[in-house]
Amino acid sequence: MPNSCKNWSRWLATDTHAEIRPGTASPAKLADVLRVAARLGLEQLDAQWLLLHALGKPPTERAWLAAHAGDAVAPEQASAAAQAQALFTRRAAGEPLAYLVGQQAFYGLDLQVDRRVLIPRADTEVLVQWALDLLPALGVQPRVLDLGTGSGAVALAVQKNCPQAQVTALDASVDALAVAQANAARLDLPVTLLRGDWLAEVGSKFELILANPPYIASGDAHLAALAHEPMQALVAGADGLADLRQITAQAPHCLSAGGWLLLEHGFEQAAAVSALLVQHGFTQVQSRCDLAGHGRCSGGQWPGL
């Protein structure tokens, strides 16, 4: 499969400006469909994935697409080709690829996602890895609570990689819980799902609480690039710390002695979140960095009363 920009340009060298419509006898080739994406300025991988998705093939079939790029679009493929062009247009307008294809890879899991939930990011895998590093020392069947679970990404990744854990996932959104439930069922992972506003109504004790809450300030310029994702899962007050304050204040009542609270936050918020943890009595407060080397998660151990 061509992987370089040079190969991508050569592959699409002849621009026929063909339009593929269902019900027509167009002699257009699959490569002509991809030329539409190239004219819209789409990245090669995005265009290929969207066309494969429209054709009902997995993204791993890029080699197939390369081998058949010169094939004429068969009559039974015309509808899929038209669908691909519609997806190209939406992608060019800024709609995330994950929403267009309905899936996102996260920590080895293939998750179904749509506009009801945030798209899981690679940086959040730092939170999962930290949790998995701690769990062996937290008991034979450690109780884990994932706050603001969204698609269920964090909870399901922890459950998959630590089957002995008793994982509960909580979210205030009924829509988000429906997405998480569908992912749990499809992956056959026994995560318990609850509706709630952070820890306000949680009466149980846990050895580990995880959270990837909203942490973007309401006036942040980066929000414009996230317009397709649910704002309630992104914005947390004027400084982005409103939900992090609430969670750190509530968590001691829901943690067993020696339990841990791990929080994902913005790349410039490590110092502020660490200060909140210290303020509420946590010890061994520390942070871990994301792939870019920025402090992305902070956590601490609850010593007990």
Steps between C-alpha positions, in 0.01 A plus 500: 500500500642847418609668823679814387368831368696432181320171442164657590554770236613251236205271576261789436697655216217495245216719625181409316280705738257209489193511716361165613126480545281199575292383208739629230711298261817694578822326393685672786762308692554476875802726453263763354301491824818569694580794271194670641660475845832628368332807350336568836842490668445185705789298634569177313428272795172677579381468141591133479333417831181683405478327163563160656237576763245588232586176316443300819866407540724546808783757498749212489400444136714787367708251301180379332414858410843555347470183294152592375537876458492464124182293501183655366234571758255211472128581492457354847778732626350822363300574815807439718708728278243777536494443877879529508485836324248625754732387779793678331301824504416463868860422586621803305258710705673386818285211621723250686590182318397288799142629482483444124603134525345446843804353668824586677792288615600542865749294701454199273120525497279585203236731645180619339461877529263768379416861579350405838850446642850640479742323270757312714848648462838330513601727789233336718686171468744652753217488755426136419863395523544671836191320629631164380836568664329561836237224500721200590571660839137593570355159580397172343177648361552875512193718461544762229275796418527691171334842517358665188546180304360625167557222246627279783856518367689517831277258692499243221876520445562446872253210514650337191854516635416426864216242489505450876409866563142594580450799272214747526450781249294811573369783283237769536391462137244232409618523140861439597403203715316349203819518293707353784246219552512411131879488508505287816251255350682474168837448671346264759653688792310494835516870590220630725348823367340766721351843446615775732647847546859419589515353853200675654287185521770232516482314830755224437872495567758443229870423489544710185304790355579624149367807325543675169263788573439820305803725550491767228431860600180647357686764298777275368583556133544124444125442540436611142685193372284276721164635387374157388550344845265541801589825677372376836779241495765761426437827684539546876452860602707809448833332585425141397539371856140498625443125465850411617436700819174316559652156445802556724272630777259203476745216437626449859152384606502229231855367531625221721808575709798470268284549191598728213336781307636555146388799295558599139526876444626764259868511411550818706293396803728250675613743767145619574359147520788381718430790735135393522601146590733621775233739628255210545744279686645276230857377532759380246362764263665474159441551128559303183574638155325447169667407171611861450669513840237720665357423844167339404388301807541569870414276790542430866441235766233535765653416839170445674354692793 
